[in-house]
Amino acid sequence: MTRADTPLIRPLARLMLALSTALACAGAAAQSDPAQYPAAATGFLDEELPKMATAVAERDRDYFEAAMGRIVAFSEDWGFKSHANPALAGYRMCTDAVSDFVIVGLCKLMPNGSECEPGLAPRFEANRQQCRQAARR
């Protein structure tokens, strides 16, 4: 870790804590047909990923706070966690992809962060592709 990465460690940890807390508190009732969830998650990621790429290129940390709010809103709309909406349990790859995308982006800004395990980005991509395939069915 370089000295330049140090200011990002605490915000990354706070962001991860906020994400896990928000997802754990997501609403129990989904607003839409669970079969449409993979398409919605894919659309959400397709919209967010170009924005995240720009934020990473510009080293814009503010994007990640705003993205966290959008994740929370998305999760509340769908009753995101499988214990809150059991109908989504079969789409764990989608919930994992939505949950992980902000951390993957932050790890591009700060690759030496403790949350930046080597398997995170490939796992995110695998989940995203599986979610996309489920959306096509």
Buried (B, 14 or more C-beta within 10 A) or exposed (E): EEEEBEEBBEBBEEBBEBBEEBBEEBBEEBEEEBEEBBBBBBEBBEEBBEBBEEBBEEEBBEBBEEBBEBBBEBBBBBBBBBEBBEBBEBBBBBBBBBBBBBBBBBBBBBEEBEBBEEEBBEBBEBBBEBBBEBBEE
